[in-house]
């Protein structure tokens, strides 16, 4: 089992109004990643991700593509302190 990590990602591009958050939640649940995702006022999508490094990395890779109608231009990722979420939610 890989070590647990916590990361925050900021997704830039056409990522609001394209079911990005709901699709991210679905993908996170498949992978077993915990955390949350929300739309920011500047048009980006932010995600807090926690879980085994390999699963979080897989979700970060998915963020670079997103759902079908998204156009992802850039994803900024940084390590953050864990918050201990129980599941994955859209905020």
VENBEL-V915191 format. One record per residue. RES is the residue in three letters. OMEGA is omega in whole degrees, 0 to 359 (none if undefined). Layout:
BEGIN
RES;OMEGA, RES;OMEGA
END
This chain:
BEGIN
UNK;181, UNK;182, UNK;179, UNK;178, UNK;172, UNK;182, UNK;172, UNK;179, UNK;174, UNK;185, UNK;182, UNK;177, UNK;174, UNK;188, UNK;174, UNK;181, UNK;181, UNK;180, UNK;181, UNK;183, UNK;180, UNK;179, UNK;177, UNK;178, UNK;178, UNK;181, UNK;179, UNK;180, UNK;177, UNK;183, UNK;183, UNK;178, UNK;179, UNK;177, UNK;181, UNK;180, UNK;181, UNK;175, UNK;175, UNK;182, UNK;182, UNK;178, UNK;177, UNK;171, UNK;178, UNK;178, UNK;171, UNK;188, UNK;177, UNK;177, UNK;176, UNK;185, UNK;183, UNK;179, UNK;177, UNK;178, UNK;179, UNK;178, UNK;176, UNK;177, UNK;178, UNK;180, UNK;179, UNK;180, UNK;180, UNK;180, UNK;189, UNK;186, UNK;178, UNK;171, UNK;183, UNK;179, UNK;184, UNK;174, UNK;176, UNK;183, UNK;175, UNK;175, UNK;180, UNK;176, UNK;178, UNK;179, UNK;177, UNK;179, UNK;181, UNK;182, UNK;178, UNK;184, UNK;172, UNK;180, UNK;none
END
